[in-house]
């Protein structure tokens, strides 16, 4: 019988602007919360997978960041694995840790994603995102983006402005192509942001907790047509942590409602624009996760996905099988993805409202799913939640996503 890694405890800081806090402070808070939630001591941890993407640029901490953070909270003498994979950093750390537990190497493993992105020099912050693509091929990437923008009727040659990353041009081009092919509207894009603001308003750890309307989203400052500021995830600081245990350890601990990692599928991108009828890396990885778990989209209770931009939720909902291809805009417009709807998406507020400290994002998704499946989410609780899926992507290599991890958990 296949063994599953069990989520024994979770912890998470508020996401937001923490200019007066360092990485040790943020990560330490999340780690100590997770240990307390699990009812374990620091001496119980047998290995730690520490996910961080930007510290070398923002703080100057180039190496051994995980060891430094853990020493501060009294954890040492164990294997510490430092992980970086752009926005998929936290999910990659979780994937590796869960694999080791599943295969019986460890009984108790800590996973922490932690990040600081705010810096008084905004150029330094945005250089993190530039560095999530091949820096030696930036000119080639700019030409490719310009070509795709022209193909969908957008003005090319502007590049990423001082207040946005190159990824926003990529998202804008992808969005217009979807609008032209399927009739997706800007109002439907705005409905994603408005819906997630409603969810985020009930999440005390979310970076933004105000509710915005479709009209307010559309009226916000333009970033890259058709995207406005409210359709783009913010930069942020924060940390999230989980403690994973083996099934044997979970029985020993007497965990009453264990959240099992049923699948963790991990692929790197190859072809961002496959031919007509060919699967994307998103569809392949998602299907791999469904097959591994023995589940399908019809079994899901809720979804946490990589809504780095509002259209990402629409397109990735289609990849996840929540609706037919091309129907993502109509899905959100129908209310199906809102709390109380058929399949709530981003009950945490998503990257758009909860925030996106890139190293912490993937772990934070698991924190949200775990608390939902255990009935601990207060006003934003999904009634009867039993199965959740997290989809987290990071980086851009040539014409494809750098890394994609899809995790399915259940009770």
RODO-2510 file (C-alpha; in nm, 4 decimals, decimal comma):
residues 411
     n   res          X          Y          Z
     1     x     0,0000     0,0000     0,0000
     2     x     0,1289     0,3440    -0,0925
     3     x     0,2397     0,5522     0,2058
     4     x     0,1619     0,9244     0,2227
     5     x     0,3427     1,2061     0,3957
     6     x     0,1146     1,3649     0,6580
     7     x     0,0918     1,7368     0,7341
     8     x     0,1251     1,7420     1,1135
     9     x     0,1438     2,1181     1,1675
    10     x     0,1372     2,4494     0,9818
    11     x     0,2451     2,8065     1,0524
    12     x     0,2496     3,1326     0,8626
    13     x     0,3251     3,5008     0,9178
    14     x     0,1155     3,7854     0,7909
    15     x     0,2202     3,8617     0,4344
    16     x     0,3002     4,2241     0,3564
    17     x     0,5591     4,4979     0,3904
    18     x     0,7965     4,4118     0,6752
    19     x     1,0773     4,6607     0,6279
    20     x     1,1864     4,6369     0,9930
    21     x     1,1995     4,2559     1,0090
    22     x     1,4729     4,0266     0,8814
    23     x     1,4476     3,6810     0,7274
    24     x     1,5368     3,5088     1,0551
    25     x     1,2477     3,6822     1,2275
    26     x     0,9908     3,5973     0,9601
    27     x     1,0977     3,2376     0,9059
    28     x     1,1374     3,1773     1,2781
    29     x     0,7825     3,2907     1,3488
    30     x     0,6351     3,0518     1,0910
    31     x     0,8548     2,7595     1,2021
    32     x     0,7708     2,7952     1,5708
    33     x     0,3992     2,8168     1,4864
    34     x     0,4212     2,4978     1,2790
    35     x     0,6039     2,3101     1,5554
    36     x     0,3479     2,4241     1,8137
    37     x     0,0630     2,3275     1,5821
    38     x     0,2161     1,9818     1,5399
    39     x     0,2820     1,9420     1,9110
    40     x     0,6488     1,8680     1,8421
    41     x     0,9800     2,0069     1,9634
    42     x     1,2684     2,1384     1,7587
    43     x     1,4661     1,8272     1,8569
    44     x     1,2089     1,6079     1,6786
    45     x     1,3017     1,7513     1,3362
    46     x     1,5209     1,5092     1,1407
    47     x     1,5761     1,7223     0,8287
    48     x     1,4740     2,0638     0,6961
    49     x     1,4028     2,1865     0,3449
    50     x     1,4357     2,5656     0,3375
    51     x     1,2997     2,7574     0,0387
    52     x     1,4184     3,1075    -0,0458
    53     x     1,4620     3,2775    -0,3825
    54     x     1,5679     3,6398    -0,3374
    55     x     1,7860     3,6789    -0,0285
    56     x     2,1095     3,7047    -0,2279
    57     x     1,9731     4,0116    -0,4064
    58     x     1,7663     4,1740    -0,1315
    59     x     1,9703     4,1029     0,1827
    60     x     2,3082     3,9858     0,0516
    61     x     2,2714     3,6443     0,2196
    62     x     2,4048     3,4343    -0,0676
    63     x     2,4642     3,0969     0,0995
    64     x     2,3559     2,8816     0,3975
    65     x     2,0423     3,0879     0,4551
    66     x     1,8487     2,7920     0,5891
    67     x     2,1164     2,6973     0,8393
    68     x     2,1299     3,0563     0,9640
    69     x     1,7531     3,0781     1,0067
    70     x     1,7303     2,7445     1,1857
    71     x     2,0182     2,8143     1,4215
    72     x     1,8253     3,1214     1,5382
    73     x     1,5341     2,9013     1,6541
    74     x     1,7563     2,6342     1,8061
    75     x     1,7556     2,3783     1,5271
    76     x     2,0834     2,2238     1,4131
    77     x     2,2741     1,9005     1,3811
    78     x     2,0455     1,7809     1,0982
    79     x     2,0577     1,7862     0,7185
    80     x     1,9479     2,1271     0,5902
    81     x     1,8694     2,1545     0,2199
    82     x     1,8447     2,5044     0,0723
    83     x     1,6034     2,5239    -0,2219
    84     x     1,5530     2,7853    -0,4954
    85     x     1,3157     2,7535    -0,7914
    86     x     1,1769     3,1050    -0,8511
    87     x     0,8073     3,1340    -0,7584
    88     x     0,7909     2,7534    -0,7252
    89     x     1,0582     2,7522    -0,4535
    90     x     0,8294     2,6610    -0,1633
    91     x     0,6472     2,3895    -0,3569
    92     x     0,9790     2,2416    -0,4685
    93     x     1,0970     2,2235    -0,1075
    94     x     0,7700     2,0554    -0,0106
    95     x     0,7952     1,8098    -0,3005
    96     x     1,1455     1,7046    -0,1998
    97     x     1,0588     1,6731     0,1690
    98     x     0,7410     1,4727     0,1015
    99     x     0,9362     1,2374    -0,1240
   100     x     1,1876     1,1646     0,1508
   101     x     0,9131     1,0979     0,4049
   102     x     0,7137     0,8840     0,1624
   103     x     1,0189     0,6680     0,0926
   104     x     1,0911     0,6196     0,4622
   105     x     1,4128     0,8208     0,4855
   106     x     1,2763     1,0482     0,7599
   107     x     0,9810     1,0430     0,9993
   108     x     0,9689     1,4158     1,0757
   109     x     1,0706     1,6880     0,8280
   110     x     1,0358     2,0649     0,8382
   111     x     0,9551     2,2656     0,5245
   112     x     0,9804     2,6438     0,5277
   113     x     0,9400     2,9009     0,2507
   114     x     1,0550     3,2492     0,3488
   115     x     1,1144     3,5699     0,1581
   116     x     1,1817     3,9417     0,1654
   117     x     1,1128     4,1356    -0,1530
   118     x     1,0649     4,4896    -0,0278
   119     x     1,3747     4,7063    -0,0567
   120     x     1,4207     5,0819    -0,0565
   121     x     1,5723     5,0432    -0,4037
   122     x     1,2804     4,9213    -0,6194
   123     x     1,5170     4,8375    -0,9040
   124     x     1,6771     4,5734    -0,6831
   125     x     1,3385     4,4176    -0,6142
   126     x     1,2443     4,4019    -0,9814
   127     x     1,5838     4,2559    -1,0694
   128     x     1,4731     3,9434    -0,8799
   129     x     1,2014     3,8858    -1,1374
   130     x     1,4321     3,9602    -1,4275
   131     x     1,6642     3,6988    -1,2802
   132     x     1,3856     3,4406    -1,2987
   133     x     1,4493     3,4203    -1,6731
   134     x     1,7704     3,3511    -1,8668
   135     x     1,9650     3,6751    -1,8136
   136     x     2,2012     3,5908    -2,0995
   137     x     1,9056     3,5744    -2,3378
   138     x     1,7135     3,8830    -2,2251
   139     x     1,7448     4,0506    -2,5643
   140     x     1,6139     3,7359    -2,7316
   141     x     1,3284     3,7174    -2,4800
   142     x     1,2381     4,0819    -2,5474
   143     x     1,2229     4,0138    -2,9211
   144     x     1,0063     3,7058    -2,8614
   145     x     0,7679     3,9005    -2,6374
   146     x     0,7484     4,1874    -2,8869
   147     x     0,6679     3,9414    -3,1656
   148     x     0,3905     3,7791    -2,9644
   149     x     0,2529     4,1203    -2,8646
   150     x     0,2350     4,2246    -3,2309
   151     x     0,0617     3,8976    -3,3184
   152     x    -0,2236     3,9813    -3,0804
   153     x    -0,2346     4,3494    -3,1738
   154     x    -0,0481     4,4988    -2,8785
   155     x     0,2141     4,7710    -2,9034
   156     x     0,5575     4,6093    -2,9045
   157     x     0,8982     4,7408    -2,8146
   158     x     0,8155     4,8979    -2,4781
   159     x     0,9561     4,6132    -2,2636
   160     x     0,8881     4,5958    -1,8927
   161     x     0,8518     4,9379    -1,7352
   162     x     1,0038     5,0514    -1,4087
   163     x     0,6885     4,9554    -1,2189
   164     x     0,6417     4,6066    -1,3590
   165     x     0,8404     4,2965    -1,4425
   166     x     0,8914     4,1329    -1,7795
   167     x     0,6394     3,8732    -1,6632
   168     x     0,3564     4,1267    -1,6880
   169     x     0,4241     4,1650    -2,0614
   170     x     0,4155     3,7856    -2,0891
   171     x     0,0872     3,7693    -1,8971
   172     x    -0,0625     4,0530    -2,1021
   173     x     0,0200     3,8809    -2,4303
   174     x    -0,1157     3,5479    -2,3057
   175     x    -0,4341     3,7219    -2,1901
   176     x    -0,5096     3,9031    -2,5141
   177     x    -0,4596     3,5795    -2,7069
   178     x    -0,7149     3,4100    -2,4768
   179     x    -0,9572     3,7002    -2,5163
   180     x    -0,9344     3,6887    -2,8930
   181     x    -0,9724     3,3107    -2,9155
   182     x    -1,2457     3,2554    -2,6563
   183     x    -1,4185     3,5894    -2,6054
   184     x    -1,2906     3,6368    -2,2502
   185     x    -1,3654     3,9912    -2,1338
   186     x    -1,1835     4,2439    -1,9162
   187     x    -1,4841     4,2334    -1,6828
   188     x    -1,4231     3,8619    -1,6312
   189     x    -1,0556     3,9304    -1,5567
   190     x    -1,1625     4,1921    -1,3043
   191     x    -1,4106     3,9469    -1,1519
   192     x    -1,1167     3,7270    -1,0476
   193     x    -0,9561     4,0128    -0,8537
   194     x    -1,2875     4,1159    -0,7000
   195     x    -1,3679     3,7589    -0,5943
   196     x    -1,0240     3,7069    -0,4434
   197     x    -1,0506     4,0371    -0,2570
   198     x    -1,3686     3,9042    -0,0948
   199     x    -1,1837     3,5895     0,0119
   200     x    -0,8787     3,7863     0,1279
   201     x    -1,0954     4,0171     0,3379
   202     x    -1,1607     3,7187     0,5655
   203     x    -0,7962     3,6117     0,5877
   204     x    -0,6202     3,7918     0,8750
   205     x    -0,2780     3,7011     0,7283
   206     x    -0,3504     3,8405     0,3814
   207     x    -0,1512     4,1370     0,2543
   208     x    -0,4668     4,3132     0,1329
   209     x    -0,7929     4,2754     0,3239
   210     x    -1,0114     4,5379     0,1583
   211     x    -1,2898     4,4354    -0,0807
   212     x    -1,2766     4,5801    -0,4315
   213     x    -1,5421     4,5746    -0,7025
   214     x    -1,5115     4,4844    -1,0689
   215     x    -1,5477     4,8530    -1,1505
   216     x    -1,2661     4,9502    -0,9125
   217     x    -1,0375     4,6837    -1,0582
   218     x    -1,0979     4,8113    -1,4113
   219     x    -1,0394     5,1717    -1,3018
   220     x    -0,7061     5,0940    -1,1328
   221     x    -0,3767     5,2072    -1,2856
   222     x    -0,2885     5,0365    -1,6110
   223     x     0,0143     4,8055    -1,5957
   224     x     0,0173     4,6347    -1,9373
   225     x    -0,3065     4,6151    -2,1353
   226     x    -0,5433     4,4568    -2,0495
   227     x    -0,3983     4,4292    -1,6967
   228     x    -0,4487     4,6878    -1,4262
   229     x    -0,2629     4,7067    -1,0962
   230     x    -0,5415     4,5180    -0,9160
   231     x    -0,5054     4,2288    -1,1622
   232     x    -0,1382     4,1766    -1,0713
   233     x     0,0016     4,0118    -0,7597
   234     x     0,1981     4,2440    -0,5296
   235     x     0,5501     4,2032    -0,4005
   236     x     0,5675     4,1119    -0,0335
   237     x     0,7575     3,9722     0,2624
   238     x     0,6595     3,6692     0,4671
   239     x     0,7108     3,3066     0,5589
   240     x     0,5139     2,9829     0,5803
   241     x     0,6087     2,6457     0,7274
   242     x     0,4749     2,2918     0,7508
   243     x     0,5872     1,9873     0,9457
   244     x     0,5562     1,6603     0,7557
   245     x     0,5535     1,3221     0,9289
   246     x     0,5344     0,9603     0,8202
   247     x     0,2168     0,7604     0,8648
   248     x     0,3879     0,5645     1,1407
   249     x     0,4735     0,8860     1,3246
   250     x     0,1235     1,0235     1,2695
   251     x    -0,0263     0,7156     1,4365
   252     x     0,2210     0,7493     1,7222
   253     x     0,1201     1,1157     1,7635
   254     x    -0,2503     1,0298     1,7523
   255     x    -0,3326     1,2840     1,4802
   256     x    -0,7118     1,2774     1,4573
   257     x    -0,7708     1,4318     1,1142
   258     x    -0,4514     1,3715     0,9146
   259     x    -0,4055     1,5690     0,5945
   260     x    -0,2312     1,3405     0,3479
   261     x    -0,0195     1,4492     0,0533
   262     x    -0,1809     1,2240    -0,2044
   263     x     0,0297     1,3435    -0,4982
   264     x     0,3085     1,5849    -0,5802
   265     x     0,3807     1,6102    -0,9520
   266     x     0,6830     1,8103    -1,0660
   267     x     0,7905     1,8957    -1,4202
   268     x     1,0033     2,1582    -1,5867
   269     x     0,8683     2,3357    -1,8906
   270     x     0,9706     2,2678    -2,2453
   271     x     0,7179     2,3984    -2,4963
   272     x     0,5145     2,7022    -2,3863
   273     x     0,3251     2,7199    -2,7154
   274     x     0,2550     2,3609    -2,8289
   275     x     0,0815     2,2909    -3,1558
   276     x    -0,2951     2,2714    -3,1838
   277     x    -0,4236     1,9769    -2,9833
   278     x    -0,0946     1,9149    -2,8003
   279     x    -0,0790     1,9174    -2,4207
   280     x     0,0967     2,1973    -2,2347
   281     x     0,3324     2,1287    -1,9442
   282     x     0,0493     2,2512    -1,7203
   283     x    -0,1924     1,9891    -1,8479
   284     x     0,0676     1,7114    -1,8357
   285     x     0,1703     1,7873    -1,4783
   286     x    -0,1859     1,8270    -1,3559
   287     x    -0,2879     1,4983    -1,5143
   288     x     0,0141     1,3284    -1,3598
   289     x    -0,1004     1,4499    -1,0162
   290     x    -0,4586     1,3345    -1,0740
   291     x    -0,3388     0,9931    -1,1903
   292     x    -0,1021     0,9529    -0,8951
   293     x    -0,3749     1,0413    -0,6456
   294     x    -0,6407     0,8360    -0,8229
   295     x    -0,8613     1,1457    -0,8287
   296     x    -0,9982     1,3939    -1,0800
   297     x    -1,1269     1,7511    -1,0899
   298     x    -1,4732     1,6289    -0,9933
   299     x    -1,3308     1,5187    -0,6553
   300     x    -1,1895     1,8584    -0,5578
   301     x    -1,3339     2,0644    -0,2740
   302     x    -1,1169     2,3717    -0,3305
   303     x    -0,8186     2,5018    -0,5259
   304     x    -0,5167     2,7216    -0,4538
   305     x    -0,3515     2,8166    -0,7823
   306     x    -0,0801     3,0461    -0,9129
   307     x    -0,2779     3,3637    -0,9815
   308     x     0,0229     3,5898    -1,0283
   309     x    -0,2146     3,7765    -1,2567
   310     x    -0,5949     3,7609    -1,2733
   311     x    -0,6027     3,5898    -1,6144
   312     x    -0,3774     3,3162    -1,4762
   313     x    -0,6683     3,1962    -1,2625
   314     x    -0,8972     3,1843    -1,5656
   315     x    -0,6508     2,9932    -1,7823
   316     x    -0,5255     2,7604    -1,5089
   317     x    -0,8833     2,6755    -1,4064
   318     x    -0,9197     2,5355    -1,7561
   319     x    -0,5940     2,3407    -1,7264
   320     x    -0,7138     2,1958    -1,3942
   321     x    -1,0327     2,0698    -1,5575
   322     x    -1,2640     2,2908    -1,3523
   323     x    -1,4333     2,3871    -1,6789
   324     x    -1,3949     2,3350    -2,0530
   325     x    -1,1128     2,5083    -2,2370
   326     x    -1,2161     2,8648    -2,3106
   327     x    -1,4802     2,8745    -2,0352
   328     x    -1,2578     3,0065    -1,7535
   329     x    -1,3943     3,3588    -1,7796
   330     x    -1,7514     3,2405    -1,7677
   331     x    -1,6660     3,0109    -1,4757
   332     x    -1,5575     3,2969    -1,2508
   333     x    -1,8416     3,5179    -1,3761
   334     x    -2,0931     3,2493    -1,2764
   335     x    -1,9833     3,2586    -0,9120
   336     x    -1,8762     2,8920    -0,9149
   337     x    -1,5266     2,9769    -0,7857
   338     x    -1,6482     3,2003    -0,5038
   339     x    -1,6933     3,0744    -0,1476
   340     x    -2,0243     2,8903    -0,1452
   341     x    -1,9872     2,8082    -0,5141
   342     x    -1,9301     2,4725    -0,6801
   343     x    -1,5487     2,4849    -0,6593
   344     x    -1,3998     2,7713    -0,4536
   345     x    -1,0666     2,8947    -0,5927
   346     x    -0,8071     3,0836    -0,3857
   347     x    -0,9999     3,0989    -0,0601
   348     x    -0,6861     3,2502     0,0944
   349     x    -0,7214     3,5503    -0,1353
   350     x    -0,4662     3,3985    -0,3695
   351     x    -0,1434     3,5612    -0,4760
   352     x    -0,3475     3,8654    -0,5785
   353     x    -0,4666     3,9483    -0,2257
   354     x    -0,2908     3,7160     0,0216
   355     x     0,0359     3,8261    -0,1400
   356     x     0,3273     3,6670    -0,3197
   357     x     0,6589     3,6544    -0,1265
   358     x     0,7847     3,4178    -0,3911
   359     x     0,9842     3,1733    -0,1747
   360     x     0,6920     3,1363     0,0665
   361     x     0,4035     3,1101    -0,1794
   362     x     0,4012     2,7343    -0,2426
   363     x     0,4139     2,6470     0,1268
   364     x     0,1454     2,9044     0,2061
   365     x    -0,0853     2,7251    -0,0380
   366     x    -0,0470     2,4066     0,1663
   367     x    -0,1115     2,5973     0,4895
   368     x    -0,4427     2,7198     0,3448
   369     x    -0,5471     2,3778     0,2160
   370     x    -0,4540     2,2042     0,5420
   371     x    -0,6522     2,4461     0,7566
   372     x    -0,9501     2,4198     0,5199
   373     x    -0,9496     2,0403     0,5240
   374     x    -0,9317     2,0439     0,9036
   375     x    -1,2159     2,2960     0,9357
   376     x    -0,9963     2,5725     1,0806
   377     x    -1,0569     2,8565     0,8321
   378     x    -1,3232     3,0558     1,0151
   379     x    -1,5389     3,2810     0,7971
   380     x    -1,3838     3,1524     0,4743
   381     x    -1,4329     2,7856     0,5574
   382     x    -1,5368     2,5624     0,2668
   383     x    -1,8115     2,3407     0,4007
   384     x    -1,7265     1,9711     0,3967
   385     x    -1,3831     2,0210     0,2388
   386     x    -1,2059     1,6890     0,1835
   387     x    -0,9720     1,7272    -0,1180
   388     x    -0,7612     2,0260    -0,2192
   389     x    -0,5166     2,0960    -0,4992
   390     x    -0,2308     2,3465    -0,5141
   391     x    -0,0703     2,4534    -0,8436
   392     x     0,2480     2,6614    -0,8302
   393     x     0,4773     2,7631    -1,1165
   394     x     0,8046     2,9518    -1,1248
   395     x     1,0480     3,1085    -1,3683
   396     x     1,0531     3,1372    -1,7466
   397     x     1,3071     2,9588    -1,9651
   398     x     1,3017     3,0476    -2,3349
   399     x     0,9325     3,0019    -2,4175
   400     x     0,8242     2,7906    -2,1214
   401     x     0,7552     2,7934    -1,7482
   402     x     1,0693     2,7028    -1,5554
   403     x     0,9159     2,4712    -1,2945
   404     x     0,5641     2,3537    -1,2169
   405     x     0,4504     2,1621    -0,9093
   406     x     0,0969     2,0330    -0,8518
   407     x     0,0124     1,8962    -0,5061
   408     x    -0,3059     1,7161    -0,4023
   409     x    -0,3987     1,6778    -0,0340
   410     x    -0,6942     1,5066     0,1279
   411     x    -0,8435     1,3949     0,4574
***
